[in-house]
């Protein structure tokens, strides 16, 4: 019984030592730089959302 436990412990340690590393580090992708038009469109969208949320735009009745 003692020999089987020792053998199992040794086998577990050997299996852990021969295992490939599981933490694969991946570098972050470089974000794409926005063009002038994309930047302008994003600003316009955010401004329109802000105006809409503040209800500055008056609805036609």
ZIQUINOR-V275602 format. One record per helix or strand of 3 or more residues. SS is the DSSP state (~ for helix, > for strand). FROM is the first residue (numbers start at 0). TO is the last residue. If there is no record, write none. Layout:
ss=SS from=FROM to=TO
ss=SS from=FROM to=TO
This chain:
ss=~ from=1 to=17
ss=~ from=35 to=53
